[in-house]
Amino acid sequence: MNNFFTLVRKIYYNEYLILTFLILFGFLVRLYKINSPVADWHSFRQADTASVSREYVKNGINLLIPKYHDVSRVQSGMFNPHGYRFVEFPIYNAIHAILFKIFGFLSFEVWGRLVSIVASMVSGIAIYLLGKRMYGRDFALISAFLFYFLPFNIFFSRTILPEPLSIMFSVLSLYYLYEYVKWGNPRSLVISAVLVSLGILVKPYSIFYTAPAIYFLWKRDKVKAILRWEVVVYFLVIFLPFFAWRVWMSQFPEGIPFWRWTFNGDGIRFKPAFWNWIFGQRIGNLILGSTMMLPLGMGIISINKRKDFFLWTFLFGLFAYLCIFATANVRHDYYQAIIIPGVCFLVAKGLIVTYSLVRLSKRWVFFVLTVSVVMGLLISAFQVKEFYKINRPEIIEAGKAVDRLTPKDAVVIANYNGDTAFLYQTNRRGWPVVELPIDELIQEGAQFYVSVDYNDQTNEFMKKFETVYRTDDFVILNLLKRI
């Protein structure tokens, strides 16, 4: 038994061994259902992202003109015959396409998820490095542990979404900026500027990570630091590419989805429902499993205004993000992925402060805190496990049938109430909904109709158009052949 405890102590004091275990097991847990189709939670958003990558595989990579499979008016309110897709700058999609084309032994979807997983692993390392520089090894290891094993973050850091890559760029940029402030190495400042610029290009919401960045620069030499020429260049490098991209994409309005609704489209900001959804349901219950709210609260109230200004600014940036994009954060839980590094820092601080302040047996305090973390992970995992489920497997079978039975350049209507996950399964361009009278859509290029619902509309079309294939679960119709 003594040998066992001796081994445990050796492992505890070897922080790099612990970090290696965290990275290894963090990677392994993200492999769960890695080969599942793009039909799980938030499959519509994943399908849109994966579709841009798939178009790159088919037609070559053009970073300035990304395209995808949806030609409908659903996203932008305008007919989009070329399938333009101007949201984030398609760095993620280019990496995804290149890896699949070079290493084709894994499926296309698996490579997309691996891009996110690897980005998440790097983010965890950056969180550890930054946390150690700021608050020491225990804080760094706990923060990395939480980032790697929060069930919410496990799921969303293995989805085909640009968020993990953007988070990686953003956290790494803070680490290199800290190195610049600490040692004055201009190279670190350049690396930081390039990284945060890439993060904002991939996902504009990463701009809120500049709050702690401004603090770092202020800390170096107060007002003089902000006015240094290299700092001015730093911010130009950050924002000029983003504004250039915005100016460029304005030429393709049909490819720019509606976005103003994300701010406060339904007027929910600061209403009781807003606080309930963001801090009660999402952060409190879904992300932290309720029991970790105590250390989160302790982490917030224990922030020292002089010593912890980094955490203050981090907290301010993330809170501003949640409030400014109120409707988006309430409607879609994947929007909270960007706040996970900050949440991990605050919970880590809360755990350490609680352990050090409570005047009881340290073993009992350690036991209670450990139980609170484990219970939080389990409660969160119980909810997140539903995200992996495929609720409509028939869209996958119907998509395969369309891919098998129709020409490769066919244009289809995969009627799924505007959700593009079904259209993505067909491997064809087209519409995710019957947005106009069917004859008008045929004039715009629609050739086939597929549906997994035998509703009134589908039954009506079955009387008008020739049936290509039919099962109990779906039907495919040829819109160019009337009965």
N, C-alpha and C positions, 0 to 999 in steps of 0.2 A: 504493500500500500504506500509506504514511504517513497519507493521508487516511482510510483505513479504520480504522486504529488510533485516530486522533484522534476519529472518530465513536464508536467503541466506548467510549473514555474518557468522552466527553460523556454517553453513555447511562448508563454506570456511575454517574456522579456525580449523575445526575438520578433520584433514587430514586422520585419520583412517576410518572415515565415508566415505570420498571421495574414499579412496582406496577400501573399501568394495563394493561401487557402481561400481567402475571400474572392479573389479574382477567378480562381479555378471553379469554385462552386457557384459563383455568380454567373459564370458562363454556362455551366451545366444546367442550371435551373431554367435558363432562357431557351434551352433547346427543346423544352416540352412543347410538343405539337408543332414543331417548327415547319413540318411539311404539310400542315393542314391548308386547305384552300382559302383563298381570300373571301371568306364568307362568315367570319366570326364578328366580334364586336367592332363597331365602327368600320365595317367592311366597305361602306360607300366611300369613305375618305381614303382608306388603304387602296381601294380599287383605282381611284383617280390617280393616286401617286404611282402605283405600279404600272398603270396604263401609259404614262409618259415614258417610263423606262422601257416598256415593251415596244413603243413606237421607235425609240432610239435603236433598239435591237433590230427592228425590221428595216428602218429607213436611214440609219446613221444618226450620229449625235450632232445636234445643232443647239448649242446652249442658248442662243438668242431667240429661237423660235420653237419652244416646246409645244408638242401636240399630244392629244390623247383621243380616246374612243368616242367621246360624247359630242354629238353635233347639235344637240337640242338647245332650246331656249331656257332650260331650267336654271342653269348656273348664272347666266348674265342677263337674261331677258331678251337676248338677240340670237337669231339663227347663226350657228357657228359651223358652216359647212366644211371648213378646213380643220376643225377640231383643235383650235388654239387653246392652250392651257397656261395662262399667265397668273401664277400665284407666287410661289417661292422661286428663286433662281435655282435652276435644276441641277445643282451640284450632286445632290443625293442620287438623282436619277441617272446621271452620267456614270457615277461610280458603280451603281447597280448594273447598268447595261454592260459596262466594260468587263466587270467581273464575270458576268454570265457568258459573255462572248469568248472570254479567254479560258474560263474554267467551266465548261458546260456539263460536267458530270453530275452536278446537282440541279434541282429544278429551278426555274426562274424565280418563283416565290421564295424559295429557301435562300437564294443569294440576296434577295431584298431584305429578308429578316436578318441575315448575317451582317449586312452593312450596319443595321441598327444595333445589333448586339455588340459588335466590335467597338462601335462608337460609345456605347454605354460602358464597356469595360474601361476604355480610355478615360471617360468622364469620372469614373470611380477613382482611378489613380490620381487624376487631377484634383479631385476633392480631398483625397488623402494628403497630397503634397501641400495644397493650399492650407488645409486645416492644421497640418503639423507646423507650418511656418507661423501661423497665427496663434495657435493655442496648445500645441504640444501633441505627443503621440497618441494619448488616450482619446482626445477629442477627434483626431484624424481617423483613427481606426474605427471608432463608433460611427462617425459620419459615413465612412466608406461602407461599413457593414449595413447601415440602414439603406443607403443608396442601392446596394446590390441586392438586398433581400426584402424590401418593402414589396408585397405582392402587386400592388398597383403599378409600381415602377418596373417590376419584372415583366408584366404584360406589355406595357406601352413602350418598353425599350427593346421589344422583339417584334414590333409591328412594322409594316411597310409604310412608315411615315417619316417626314424630315425632322421631327422634333429631336430624336436622339443625337443626330449629327449636329444640329444647331446648339444643343446643350453642351456637347463636347467642345465645340469651338469657343463657346462663351466662357465656360469654366477654365479651360486652358488659357484663355486670354487674360483672365484675372490672375492666374498663377504667374504668368510671364510679366504682367504689369507689376505685381508685387516684387518680383526679382529686380525689375528696373528701379523701383523706388528704393529697394534695400541696397543695391549695389551700384546703381547708376549706369548700368550697361545699356547703351543705345540699342544694341542688337535685340535685347529683350523687349524694348519698347516697340520696335518694328514688328517683331513676331506677334506681340499682343495686338497691335493695330490690325494686322492682316487677319488674325484669328477672329477678332470680334466683328470685323467687316464681313467675313465669310458667314459668321453666325447670323448676322442681321440679314444678309442676302438669302440665306437658307430659310430663315424664319424671322420676319421683322420684329416679332415680340421680344427677341433677344436684346433689343435696345434697352430694356429695363435692367440688364446686367451692367449698364454703364453707370448706374448709381454708385455701387461700390468702387468702380473704376475712377470716378471723379474724386471719391474720398482718398484713394491711394495717391493720386496726383496732388491733391490738396495737402496731404500729410507730408509730402516731400519738401515743399517749400512755400506753403500757404499760397497767397495770391500770385507770387512770383512764379510758382510752378505752373499755374494755369496759363500764364502769359509767355512761357518759354516757347521759342519757335518750334522746338521738336514736339511739344505738346499740341500746338496748333496744327502741325502736320499730322500728328496722331489722330486728331478728330476729323481732319480732312480725309485721311485714308479710310476712316470708319464710315463716314457718311456719303462721300462723293459717289462710290460705286452703287450704293443703294438708291440715291436720287437719280443717277444715270439710268439704272434699271427701270425705275418708275416712269421716267420720261419715255424710255424706249417702249415699254409695254403699253403706254397710253395709245399707241398707234393701232392696237388690236383690242378694241373695247369688247368685241364679241367673245374674247377669250378671258376676260377678267370677271370672275364671279362677284355677285353682290357681296359687299363687305361692310357697308355702313351699319347694318343690323348688329354687328358684333359689339358696338359700343354700348348702346342702351336702347336697342330697337323695340323692346317691349316695355320699356320704362320700369324695369325691375330694380335698377341700381338703388342700393341703400334701403330698400323696402324690407320688411321682416322676412319675406321669402328669399331675398338675396342672401342674408346672413345665414338663414337655415340651410340653403343649398350649398353655399361655398364652405362655410365653417362648420356647420353641423353634419350635413350628409357627406360632403366630399372629403374635406381635410380631416374632420373629426372621425367619421365612421369608415368611409371607404379607404382612405389612405393610411390613417393611423389606428384604425380598429378600435376607436373610443378610448382604450386604456392607455394609449400613449399621448393623449391630450394633456395629461398632468405634466409630464416632462416637457412637452412643447410650451405649456404655459409658464413653467418654471424657467425655461430657457429665455422666454421673452421678458419676463419681469426681472430677471437677474442680469440683464444687459447693462453693463456699466457705461455711462455716457462718455467717459474718458478712455477707458481701456477697450471697449467693444464697439467703437464707432463703425468698424467694418460690418458687424452684424446689424447695427442700426440701419445703415444705408442699404444693406442687402434686403432687410425686412421692408424698408420703405419702398424699394424698387418693386419687389414682388407684390406688396399690398396695392401699390399704384396700378400694377398690371391687372390685378383681379378686379379692381374698382373701375378702371377705365374701360376694359373690355368685359363689362358686367354680363351682358346678355350671352355672349359666346361662352363664358365660363360657366354660366348656369345651365345652358342647353347641352353642352358637350363636355364630358369629363376629361377627354384627352387634352383639353386646353390647360389643365392643371399640371401636366407633365413638366412644364417649364419651371415650376416652383419647387420641384422636389429637392434640388441641391440645397436651397435655403431652408426647407423644412428639416432636412437631415442635420444641417448645422445647428439649428435651434433645439431640436430634440436631443442631440448629443450634448450640447451645453447644459440643457435642463437635467439630464441624467447625471452628469458630473457634479453640477451644483447641488442637486438634491442629496447625492451620496455624501458630499463633503459637509453639508450643513446640518443634517439630521443628527441629533445627539442621542443616538441609540446604538445598539450593537451593529457594527458595520456589516457583519455577516447577514443579519436580518434585513438591513436596508438594501444590501446587494441582492438578496433573494427576492424581495418585493419588487424592486426595480426590474430585475430580470424577468419575473413573472409578468409584469405589466407589458414589457416589450414582446415577450413570447405570445401572450394572450392577444395583444394588438395585431401581431402578424397573423395569428390564426383567424381572428375575426375578419380581418381584411381579406385573407385568402379565401374564406368561405364565400365572400361576395364576388371576388375577382375570378374565381373558377368558372363562373357563369360566362365570362367574357370569351372563353375559349370554345364555347359550344357553337355549333353550326345549326341554327334553328330552321333553316329552309334548305336542306340538302338537295331538294329537287331542282334548285336553280343550277347546281353543278352538273347534274345529269342532263338537264335541258341544254345547258351551254355546250357540253360535249357533243350532243346530238347536232346542234346548229353548226358547230365547227366541222363535224364529219359530213354533213349532208348539204351544205351550201358552199358556193364558191368562196375562195379566200378573200376576194374583194367585195363580197356581198355587204349590203347595208341593211341592218335589221332594226326592228323595234322590239326590244326586250322589255315588255311592259311590267314594271315593278314599282309603280307609284313614284317615279322619279329617282329611285335608288339605283345608282350605276353599278352596284355589285353584280347584278344579274347580267347586265350588258357586258361587263368585263369577262364573265365566264364564257361568253360566246366567241371571244377572240375576234370580234367584228366591230366596226364603227356603226354608230346609229343613235337611236333614241332610247332612253330609259322609261318613257311614258308616252302615251298617245296625247300629245299636247295640242293637236289640231285635228280637224276632220280628216279621216283616213285618206281620202282622195288627195288632199293637199300635201300630206306627208309623202304620198307616192310620187307626186309631182316634184317634191324636193329630193327624191332619191331613194325612199324606203322600198325595199324589195321583199323582205320576209318579216313575218310577225311571229313572235314566240311568247307564250304566257304559261305561268304555272298556276293560274287561277281561272277556273271555268266560270267566270262571272258573266253578267249580261252582255258586256261589251265583247268579250271573247266569243261567246256563243253567236252573237250577231255576225262577227267577222267569219266564223266558220261556215255560215250560210252563204257568204259572198265569195270566199276565196278557197282555192284548192288546198287541201290538207297534204302537207309533205310527210308529216310523221305525227303520231298521236299515241299517248299512253294515258294511264289513269292520272298521272301527275302533271303532264304538260302537253302542249300542242304547238306544232310549227306550221305556219301557213305561208303559201307563196302569194304575195300581194300582186304579182304581175300576171296571175292566172285567175280570172274570175270564173265562177261556176255559172 
